[in-house]
Amino acid sequence: MTSIKFAIIGLDHWYSAVPLARGLSRHPQTDLPLIVDGDPGRGRALASDLGAEFSTSLDDALQDPGIDAIGAFFSVEQNPGICIRAAEAGKHIVSIKPLARTLEEASAIVRAVERAGVQFIPAESRSRMTDQNQRLFEIVRSGELGRIVSANFVLCGVLPKAWEDSESHGWWVEEDKAPGGGWIDHAIYQIDRLRWLLGAEPVDVIGHVANLRYPQLPVEDYGHAIFTFSDGVVATMENTWTGADGAWRITTTLNGTEGSLAIDTIDAHISVLRPDAGASPSWERLEPLDDDSDLIQPLVDRIRGENNSLGTVHDAWRNLAAARAFYDAAASGTRRPVPVLASRNT
């Protein structure tokens, strides 16, 4: 079977780009012949480590007929132009999250991808394929929790770094490059995951942003959203960069009419409260499952035309729409509707 040849385009979002590059270089069905970045120091070092060529020119990837797909990980404000050019060149795309800063830019990507007929895989949807999230999907969709009525996601994180040992926080805290701050940095994953788990869409949101620990930042270090979904589920999403070093923690709770589900990264088990015939309901701790989202095989399968749980360009648009509605709500102090995607293929 012919290998799929990838180029990594940008290392700005190195938390995603570097693991993807390493995975692609090891997988038996993919090759990584090229890494492109604006920083020759870090780009050449990674390329040399993985046995790839290095370039500072996008054209070397986008105009090479031997490259089948790109991983686009320059900072978000550059992504629309890169993705549109890649689609026009017939390249499949694994994209940074979110795909753009504005819905206008995101819509332009949607149109380009639709016209070209290429695969577009948003980075925030890759976690759908982990063993843990596939199990969550089975539990929620089986109905064993009854009808889901509420959900809660909380992430306490720290400020990102521009590179592994850098003291700079890089483009993440630059408001002309980033789509927001500490809230969207991780809420974008939660929005995507809940849309997928429920098979429902967020319809409106209220929210609050603040700078609780880093008042000097031009973007927020704290955000709290309350979404209402089309099936009536009310979901809260609190995401921050306010944690002390080592305080990283994520909690997830889904509550249904017949049971509940909870995950805490301190423990890593999935805990499920189920009805028990003839006895009081009790919590069951399931064995921890792999939650590594750096999987390569699902990308290969999607590019080869196989269906799986990975998101599409339309999912990426909807995820950004929910995030942008949150920021509008926080700025106005009012509940705001989530925009609806107008597309010939939804």
N, C-alpha and C positions, 0 to 999 in steps of 0.2 A: 504494500500500500504506500502511495506517495506521501511523503511528509508535507505538512503544512508549514510554509516558511513565513516567519514573523519578523517584523522589525519593531523594536521598542523606540517610541518617539517621545523623548523627554523623560527626565528623571526628577522633575520638580516634586511630584507626589511619589517620593521614593518608597514610602511605606507600602505602596501597591506595586510600583514599577519594578523594584529590585526582586521581590519574591516571584513576581510573574516572569521576569527574565531568567531567573535561576530555574524555575520550573520548566519553562520552555526549552532551555538548553539541555535538560535531563530527559525529557519525555521522549519515548520511542517514536511518536508520530508527529513530532514538531522539530523544526530547526530554528535557530536564532542566528542568522548570518550578520545582522546589523543592529547597532545601537546608535541612535542620534540624540545629541544633547547640546545645549549651548555652553556647557561647562566642560571643556576638554579634560580637565583634571579628573573629575569624578567619572565622566563618560568613558575615557580611555581605560581607566583602572578597572571598571566593571567589564568592559568589552574584553580586555586582556584576560581577566579572570575566567570568562565564559567562552573564550575562543572565538569571539565575534569581531567583526570589523567595527570601526568607530568613524562617525562623521558628524559634522556640525550642520550639514545641509539636509533639510527635509526632502529635497528633490532626489537625493540618493535612495530614499526609501519609496517615495510616491511614484517616481518615474521608472522604477525597476520592475519589469514584468515578472521577475522571479519571486517577488514578494507577494504573498497571498493576503496577509493580514497585518494590521498594526496594533500595538498597544499604545494609546495616546495618553501621556502623562505629563505634558507641560502644564503650567498653571492654568486655571479654568478660563481666564479671559482669552487665552490663545486657542482654546479647544474648538470653538465653532469653525474657525477658518481651516484648522487642520482636518477636522472630520469631514467637512464639505469637500475639500480637495481629495481626501482619501477615498470618499465614496465615488467621486467623479472619476478617479483612477481605477475603480473596481476593487478596492481593497476592503476586506472585512475589518471591523473595528471593535476593539475592546477599549472602552472609554473611561476616562477619569470621572469621578463623581463630584458634583453633578455635571451634566453634560455642558452646561452653559451658565452664565450669570443671569440672563433674562429669558423670558418666554419667547420673545421675538427671535433671539439667537437660537434657542432650542427648536423653534418651529422651522427655521432654515435648515437645521441639521435633519429634522424629520423628512422634509421635502427632498433633500439630497439623497438620503438613504432610500427612500421609497422609489425615487427615479432610477437609482442605480441597481436596486434589488440586492444589495449586499446585506450581510448580517451585521447588526449593531448590538453589542452586549455591554450594558452599563455596569460599571464596577460595583455599584451598590447591590446589584442583584446576584453577584457571584456567591454570596453567603447562603442563598437559597439551597444550594447543592450540598451543603455539609450534611453529614449523617444526623447531627443534632436537629437541624432545621427541617430535614426531610421527615424526621420522627414527629416534630411538632405539627407539621402539615397533616400527617396521618391521624394524629390525635384530634386535632381541631376538626378536620373534615369528616372523621368517623361519626361525629355527633356524640361521643361518649361524655363530653362536657356539657351537653345540651346546647342551647343557643348561646353563643358568646354575647355578653352584654357590655363588658368593659375590658380595657387593656391598659397596662401601665408599663412604660419603659423609663428607666433612669440610668444615666451614665455619668459617672464622676471621672473626669479625665484631667490631663495636664496639657499645657501648651505644647504644640508640635514643634519639631526642630526642622531647620532647613536641610540638614544632612545629619548623618549618624552621630557625630560628635560635635556638631555645631552648637554654639551658644545663641545663634540667630534663630528667630522663629519664621523667617522667610516669608513667602508670599501668602501664607495662611492668614496673616494678620494685616495684610495690605488691602484696604477696601476697594482699590481700583483693580485688583486681581482676583480676590476671593469673592464668593457669592454671599458670604456672611461670616460669622465667627464660630464660637464654640458650640452653638446650637446645631446649625446645619452640618457641621463637620461629621456628626454621627447620627443626627435625626434622619438624614437622607436614607440610611440603612433601615432604620426603624419604620419609616413610611413605606418603603418598598416591601419589607417583610410582612407588615400587617396587611397591606393591600393584597399580597399574594396569599397569605394564610386565610383571610376572610373571603377572598373573591369579591371584595366590595371596594368602593372608592370613597375617599374623604370628600365631604360636601361643604363643610365650613369649619372655621377655626377661630379661637381666641388665643391670645398669647402675651407673654411678657419677656422682655430682654433687659439685661443689666450688665454692668461691669462691677462685679462684687469683689474681685481680688486684684484685677489689673485695670485700674481706672484710666491709665494712659493709653490703652489699646484703642484703635479706631474702630474695632469690631467688638461685638459682645463676647464676654467670657461665660455668660449664663443665659439660658433660655428655657422657657416652660410653655408648652403648647397644650391646648385641649381641642382635639378634633372630634367632630361628629361624622360618622361614616354612613354610607347609603343604606346599610342594613340596620341602622340605629345604634351601633356600637359607639361608645364614647371612649376615646383613647387619650391618655396623657403621655407626653414625651418631654422629659427634662434632661437636658444635656449641658455639660459644663466643662470648662478648662480650669476649674477652681480648686482641683485636688492638689494635695501635697504630693511630693515625689513618692511613688509607691502606692498611692491611694486609688489607683485605677480599679474601677468596679462597675459592673453592669448587672442590673436586675430586670427581670421580665416577669410580668404577671398577666395571665389571661383568665377572666372569670366568666363562667357559663351558668346557665340555670340549673345544671345537674352536677357541676364540678368545677375545679380550678386547676391551673397549671402555673408553676413558678420555677424560675431559674435564677441562680445567683452565682456569678463567676468566682466568688470566694470558694464555693463548694463544687460547682460544675455539674452536680447531679440535676436531673429533671425531677421535680416533685409534682405528683399528680394527686388531686383529691377527687375520688370517684364515689358515686353511690354504691353501697354494698348491701345487697339484699339481706334483710333480716338483721342488720347491724348498723351501728352509727358510721357515717362516712369517716374515712381516715386517709391520711397522706401516705402515699407510696413513693419511695425514692427509687427512681430508675437508675441503672448504671450510666455513668457519664459516656457520652458519645463524642466522636471527633467533630470539632467545630472549626477546623482549618478551612478557610475559604479560598486558599491558593491552589485550587484544583485545576488541572489542565485538561483532563479528559472531557469534561462538559463543554469546554470551549471548542475542542476538536469536533465533538459530536454535533454541536450547533452549526459550525462552519460547514460541515459535511451534509447539512440539511436535516439532521435528526432533531425531533422535538425533545425538549427537556424543560426544566423549571427556570432556566435562565431568563432574565428579562429581555425586552426589546427596546427599540428606540422610542416606542410609544409609552412604555413603562417609565423610561428615563424622563420623558416630557412630563408625565403625570406626577412623578416624584418631585420634580422641580416646581411644578405648579402648586403643589401642596405647601412646599417650603416658602415660596414667594408669597402665598396667601398668609402664611404665618407672620412673616416680616411686615406685611401690610397691616395685619391686625394689631401687632405689637406697636407699630408706629401710630396708628389711629386710635388705639384704645377701644376698638369696636370689633364685633364678630364680622369676619369677612368670608365670602364664598370662595371656594376653590375653583379656579377656571377649568373649563372642560375642553379637551382636545378636539379640534375640528380637523379631521383627516380623512382621506379616502380609504385608508386602512387603519382601523383602530383595534 
